[in-house]
């Protein structure tokens, strides 16, 4: 007796879940390295923080594009 698995519904949620792994890792690296840089050079706090937030925004933009793309290009 064989059992067949069937996927029903829209699989874009699975695709977005897989696509969100990259930006999640990127955000972790950005803030981890930023905290380490601030610990090494506290006098450069303003510049490091500014670059950290810019990197965070650009990384999150990729995640939002991954969320919106299936709605735009979907059938």
Secondary structure, DSSP 8 states (H G I E B T S, - for coil): --------S-THHHHHHHHHHHHHHHHHHHHHHHHHHHHH-GGGHHHHHHHHHHHHHHHHHHHHHHHHHHHHH--
